Every structure is written in structure tokens, then in C-alpha cells.
Amino acid sequence: MEIITAIGRGFSPEKAMLLLVGDNILHVMNLQEFVGKSTDQMERIKGRIIGEKGKARTNMENLTNTLISIYGKTVSIIGSPDQLKNTIDAISSLSSGSMHGSVYSKLEAVKRREKLEKLQLWENQDVF
């Protein structure tokens, strides 16, 4: 059922099939929660999330290892539950007016912390 919803929210069928891999889930955010019914504000927020030539969306996808689709009045995200939380926070921050640089810095810090935690797991394991 989520695959059909993902396709309907703007994901390609190939990307929607990633919902079958691992613990990936689909989350749909309604942008009207941030702007109400103002179409001008809606376009502004969508523009902030997409960025110039799609750069902001691509940066967020790369920093969070998620897939993002902006379609109509919604933003849809495919990823694991942990990844979704960071992406939702980033999109909420951008929608509330935060600067792109500060959002990226926060995502980079989270990514660094996760990488360090993985390294700690490897260091703490006995090889033999």
C-alpha cells in the first residue's frame, strides 16, 4: 500500500520499491501546517526545500540517506525511521525560516556523530 502512495506522491516506481528493502518507510508531511492556505507562502516554502536547481533537496538527501519528493502541498520522504527523524527536522526548520547553512551544519553534525558511533562499535569488538 505504501508503494502506491509513494508513486502517487511523486516518487518513481523504482524509488518506491525501496520501501520493500530493510526497514524503510514512507512519511508524508503536509506543508499547509506551516503556511496555511496562502499559495504564495506555499510556493516560497517549496522553493526553500527544493533550492536552486534542486540543490537543497539533493544536499538533504545526501546528508540523511533518504529520498525526498515535493509534490503538490506535501513533502514525502522514504528512509529508515532514524533517517526520517533527521530529515523531518531539517524540512521543518527550513519551512520555519531557518537558514540553509545552519540546517546543513546540523545534518552534518548528526552524520559525523553516527559515523563515530559506528567506529566505536568496530573498535570495541574483539576480533578473536
VENKATA-V711137 format. One record per residue. RES is the residue in one small letter. D_CENTER is the distance of its C-alpha to the mean C-alpha in whole Angstrom. Layout:
res=RES d_center=D_CENTER
res=RES d_center=D_CENTER
This chain:
res=m d_center=21
res=e d_center=17
res=i d_center=17
res=i d_center=19
res=t d_center=17
res=a d_center=14
res=i d_center=16
res=g d_center=18
res=r d_center=14
res=g d_center=14
res=f d_center=13
res=s d_center=16
res=p d_center=18
res=e d_center=18
res=k d_center=14
res=a d_center=15
res=m d_center=17
res=l d_center=15
res=l d_center=14
res=l d_center=18
res=v d_center=17
res=g d_center=17
res=d d_center=15
res=n d_center=12
res=i d_center=12
res=l d_center=10
res=h d_center=9
res=v d_center=10
res=m d_center=10
res=n d_center=14
res=l d_center=14
res=q d_center=18
res=e d_center=17
res=f d_center=17
res=v d_center=19
res=g d_center=22
res=k d_center=23
res=s d_center=24
res=t d_center=23
res=d d_center=23
res=q d_center=21
res=m d_center=18
res=e d_center=19
res=r d_center=18
res=i d_center=15
res=k d_center=14
res=g d_center=15
res=r d_center=14
res=i d_center=10
res=i d_center=11
res=g d_center=14
res=e d_center=17
res=k d_center=17
res=g d_center=13
res=k d_center=13
res=a d_center=11
res=r d_center=8
res=t d_center=10
res=n d_center=10
res=m d_center=6
res=e d_center=6
res=n d_center=9
res=l d_center=9
res=t d_center=6
res=n d_center=8
res=t d_center=5
res=l d_center=6
res=i d_center=5
res=s d_center=9
res=i d_center=11
res=y d_center=14
res=g d_center=17
res=k d_center=16
res=t d_center=12
res=v d_center=9
res=s d_center=8
res=i d_center=5
res=i d_center=7
res=g d_center=8
res=s d_center=10
res=p d_center=11
res=d d_center=11
res=q d_center=7
res=l d_center=6
res=k d_center=8
res=n d_center=7
res=t d_center=3
res=i d_center=6
res=d d_center=8
res=a d_center=7
res=i d_center=7
res=s d_center=10
res=s d_center=12
res=l d_center=12
res=s d_center=13
res=s d_center=16
res=g d_center=17
res=s d_center=16
res=m d_center=16
res=h d_center=14
res=g d_center=16
res=s d_center=16
res=v d_center=12
res=y d_center=12
res=s d_center=15
res=k d_center=13
res=l d_center=10
res=e d_center=13
res=a d_center=16
res=v d_center=13
res=k d_center=13
res=r d_center=17
res=r d_center=18
res=e d_center=16
res=k d_center=18
res=l d_center=21
res=e d_center=21
res=k d_center=21
res=l d_center=24
res=q d_center=26
res=l d_center=26
res=w d_center=28
res=e d_center=30
res=n d_center=31
res=q d_center=32
res=d d_center=35
res=v d_center=36
res=f d_center=39
